[in-house]
Amino acid sequence: MLEIRNLHARIAEDGTEIIRGLDLTVKAGEIAAIMGPNGSGKSTLSYILAGREDYEVTEGDIIYNGESVLEMDPAERAAAGIFLAFQYPMEIPGVATMQFLKVAMNEQRKARGEPELTTPDFIRLVKEAAGSLEISMEMLKRPLNVGFSGGEKKRAEILQMKLLEPKLCVLDETDSGLDIDALKIVADGVNALRSPDRATVVITHYQRLLEYIVPDSVHVLSKGRIVKSGDKALALELEANGYANIISEAA
């Protein structure tokens, strides 16, 4: 599903290198957790996967479903099935959440050569998905993310993910700012999307999220590259002992 080969990337504005020879493979059906200390390049990796223009890939490649995405813009990547859930979702005043969802879903359908959803079909799909995430229809009438709590913003992003049905889901510190109840709701939403033809990359600092979204693989990122990989036991080791020993062994 995803193969990152010797990826090097820098901030486009000032040339600061953030990703320094990163290799990662994520299979279809797999949940891969990316863990690492602050400044290791976790969020940068998520932005590069989604095609954010602030970063420049200087070496290596990103292969998604057998095709390089480096020449694809963010809209093309989204249409191809790559979804990024942000650590800090953006507020968009003046755009109702329902309006945003309808446009997004129909743009995806257009890219796949499918007809646009009728209004009744759209509302039915949204109601079904929103109910499982404890999202009220009143909330969806409000401008996107404006005045939403941290938990509401994250649930709204998982709602988008459920409705758009991407093939590669990238969750950038989705647990940030969530209380335990909101965390469980979000995790249940992510787990419900698990399937043999979908892969998920979960970026997080903490083991806590991985108690609810159990990963198949765990990868430690330090200074822009993967320094250790393992199964879910590695996350428990990190929770108990921190990153210092693993990072020093890889130096």
C-alpha positions in Angstrom: 0.0 0.0 0.0 2.8 2.4 1.0 6.5 2.2 0.4 8.8 5.1 1.4 12.3 4.7 -0.1 15.3 6.6 1.3 13.2 9.8 1.7 15.0 13.1 2.3 12.9 16.3 2.7 13.5 19.8 3.8 11.5 22.9 4.6 11.1 24.7 1.3 11.4 28.2 2.7 14.8 27.9 4.6 16.2 24.6 3.4 16.3 22.9 6.9 16.4 19.2 6.4 13.8 17.3 8.5 13.6 13.9 6.9 16.9 12.2 6.5 16.8 8.8 4.7 13.5 7.4 5.9 12.4 3.9 4.8 9.0 2.5 5.7 6.7 -0.1 4.2 3.0 -0.4 5.2 1.0 -3.3 3.8 -2.7 -3.2 2.9 -4.8 -4.1 6.0 -2.0 -3.0 8.4 -2.0 -0.4 11.1 1.5 1.1 11.5 2.3 3.3 14.5 5.0 6.0 14.1 6.4 7.1 17.5 9.2 9.4 18.4 10.2 12.4 20.5 9.3 16.0 19.7 11.2 17.3 16.6 11.8 13.8 15.2 9.9 14.6 12.0 6.6 12.8 12.7 4.2 15.6 11.6 6.5 16.6 8.8 6.2 13.0 7.5 2.4 13.2 7.5 2.4 16.6 5.7 4.8 15.2 3.0 2.5 12.2 2.5 -0.4 14.5 1.9 1.5 16.8 -0.4 1.9 20.0 1.6 3.8 22.5 -0.4 5.9 23.8 2.5 8.2 20.8 2.2 10.5 19.8 -0.6 11.5 16.2 -1.3 15.2 16.2 -2.3 15.8 12.5 -2.6 14.0 9.2 -2.5 10.4 8.3 -3.4 6.9 7.7 -1.9 5.2 4.8 -3.7 1.4 4.4 -3.0 -0.4 1.5 -4.6 2.6 1.0 -6.9 2.7 4.6 -8.1 5.0 7.5 -7.1 2.9 10.4 -5.6 5.7 13.0 -5.7 4.3 14.7 -8.8 0.7 14.6 -7.5 -0.7 17.7 -5.8 -2.8 17.4 -2.5 -6.1 17.2 -4.3 -4.8 14.4 -6.6 -3.5 12.5 -3.6 -6.8 12.8 -1.8 -8.7 11.7 -4.9 -6.4 8.6 -5.1 -7.4 7.7 -1.5 -4.9 9.4 0.8 -6.4 11.0 3.9 -4.7 13.1 6.5 -6.3 13.7 9.9 -4.6 16.8 11.4 -3.2 17.3 14.8 -4.9 20.7 14.9 -7.8 20.8 12.5 -8.4 24.2 10.8 -11.4 26.3 11.5 -13.2 27.5 8.3 -15.7 30.2 9.2 -18.6 30.6 6.7 -18.5 27.0 5.5 -21.1 24.8 7.1 -19.8 21.4 8.0 -22.6 19.7 6.0 -21.7 21.8 3.0 -18.0 20.9 3.3 -18.8 17.2 3.6 -21.1 17.2 0.5 -18.6 19.0 -1.7 -15.8 16.7 -0.5 -17.7 13.6 -1.1 -18.9 14.6 -4.6 -15.5 15.8 -5.6 -14.1 12.3 -4.7 -17.0 10.7 -6.6 -16.3 12.9 -9.7 -12.6 11.9 -9.6 -13.7 8.2 -9.7 -16.1 8.8 -12.5 -19.2 8.3 -10.3 -22.4 10.4 -10.2 -22.9 12.9 -7.5 -24.9 11.9 -4.5 -28.5 13.0 -4.3 -29.3 15.1 -1.3 -31.4 12.4 0.4 -28.6 9.8 -0.1 -26.0 12.3 1.3 -28.1 13.0 4.4 -28.7 9.3 5.0 -25.0 8.5 4.8 -24.0 11.4 7.1 -26.6 10.5 9.7 -25.5 6.9 9.8 -21.8 7.8 10.2 -22.4 10.7 12.6 -24.5 8.5 15.0 -21.6 6.1 15.5 -19.4 9.0 16.5 -21.9 10.7 18.8 -22.0 13.7 16.5 -25.3 15.6 16.4 -26.8 17.0 13.2 -27.0 20.4 15.0 -23.2 20.3 15.2 -22.9 19.6 11.5 -24.9 22.7 10.7 -22.2 24.9 12.3 -19.2 26.3 10.4 -16.5 23.6 10.1 -14.6 23.3 13.4 -15.6 26.8 14.5 -16.2 26.7 18.2 -15.8 23.0 18.3 -14.0 21.5 21.3 -10.9 19.4 20.8 -12.9 16.2 20.9 -15.5 17.5 18.5 -12.8 18.5 16.0 -11.3 15.1 16.1 -14.6 13.3 15.8 -15.5 15.5 12.8 -12.2 14.4 11.1 -13.0 10.7 11.7 -16.5 11.4 10.3 -14.8 12.8 7.1 -12.7 9.6 7.0 -15.7 7.3 7.3 -17.6 9.2 4.6 -14.7 9.5 2.1 -13.5 5.9 2.7 -9.8 6.5 1.9 -7.4 3.6 1.2 -4.5 5.2 3.2 -5.4 6.9 6.4 -2.7 9.1 8.1 -3.6 10.2 11.7 -1.3 12.9 12.9 -1.4 12.8 16.8 -5.2 12.3 16.7 -5.1 11.7 20.5 -3.8 15.2 21.2 -6.1 17.1 23.5 -8.6 14.3 23.9 -10.1 13.1 27.2 -10.5 9.4 27.7 -14.2 9.3 26.5 -13.4 11.2 23.3 -10.4 9.1 22.8 -12.5 5.9 22.9 -15.0 7.3 20.5 -12.4 8.3 18.0 -10.5 5.0 18.3 -13.8 3.1 17.8 -14.3 5.1 14.6 -10.8 4.3 13.3 -11.2 0.6 14.2 -14.5 0.4 12.4 -12.7 1.4 9.2 -10.1 -1.4 9.5 -10.2 -3.6 6.4 -7.9 -5.8 4.3 -7.7 -3.2 1.5 -7.0 -0.1 3.7 -3.8 0.8 5.6 -3.5 3.3 8.5 -0.5 5.2 9.7 -1.0 6.3 13.3 1.4 9.0 14.5 1.6 9.5 18.3 3.7 10.2 21.2 2.1 7.9 23.6 1.1 4.3 24.2 -2.3 5.4 25.5 -3.8 5.7 22.0 -2.4 2.3 21.0 -4.3 0.6 23.8 -7.4 1.4 21.7 -6.0 1.3 18.2 -3.8 -1.8 18.4 -1.0 -1.5 15.8 0.4 -4.4 13.7 3.8 -2.6 13.6 5.5 0.1 15.6 8.3 2.3 14.2 10.5 4.7 16.2 11.4 7.9 14.3 14.4 10.0 15.4 16.1 12.8 13.5 14.2 12.1 10.4 14.7 8.4 10.0 13.3 5.1 11.4 15.8 3.8 14.0 13.9 0.8 15.3 10.8 -1.3 14.3 8.8 -3.9 16.1 5.4 -5.1 17.1 3.0 -3.6 19.7 5.4 -4.7 22.5 7.8 -2.0 21.3 5.2 0.7 22.2 5.0 -0.7 25.7 8.8 -0.7 26.0 8.8 3.0 25.0 6.1 3.8 27.5 8.2 2.2 30.3 11.7 3.3 29.3 11.4 6.3 27.0 13.2 6.9 23.8 16.7 7.7 25.0 18.2 4.1 25.0 16.8 3.2 21.6 18.0 6.5 20.0 21.5 6.2 21.6 21.8 2.6 20.3 21.0 3.8 16.8 23.4 6.8 16.8 
